[in-house]
Amino acid sequence: MIGKPMNTIDTTIRVGATVRDAMTGFTGTAMSRVELLGGNVQFAVQPKLAADAKPGEFPDAVNIDHHLLDFVDVGLSPRATEPPPVTVELGDKVRDIVTGINGIAVSRVTFLNGCIYYNVQQPKMQDKQTGIEGVPDLLFLSQGRLENIKPAVAAVQVPKATTGGRVPGGPSTRAQRAA
């Protein structure tokens, strides 16, 4: 089977585990877990450094949907720091206690060292000179800087089916046929 149903998390895949992308064979260490307001869960997969790598060369991690990852082995997971309890849920309205900026928690990232960070989206703003409305950049803030103002102002979506990849027994995607 190419993947697991999207709303079923493979609990053997923890931050620090060695994982393989079922579609490409790309293998590496799950360095962080990313949970999105849209309901998707991804892992940032960091490949090993190539034997012939030059000083300063460091391969980028790649975010891969959890349902396309296969567990290879425990890897570094026994060395991962257990994260603290979650104090902010996705969709909560929060305030940064340092700057006073308010926004909605739209994604949560849990790192190998146990740190939890959130992307916080501020409301749209209007430029006073031009009158043009825009959306400010996301703020990437640690859980310790955030306080809840109002829970669940935006609902987390729960996907009912896989997105991307091939549905087991179903037709392949255009991109898969072209490859």
Secondary structure, 3 states (H helix, E strand, C coil): CCCCCCCCCCCCCCCCCEEEECCCCCEEEEEEEEEECCCCEEEEEECCCCCCCCCCCCCCCEEEEHHHEEEEECCCHHHCCCCCCCCCCCCCEEEECCCCCEEEEEEEEEECCCCEEEEEECCCEECCCCCCEECCCCEEEEHHHEEEEECCCCCCCCCCCCCCCCCCCCCCCHHHHHC
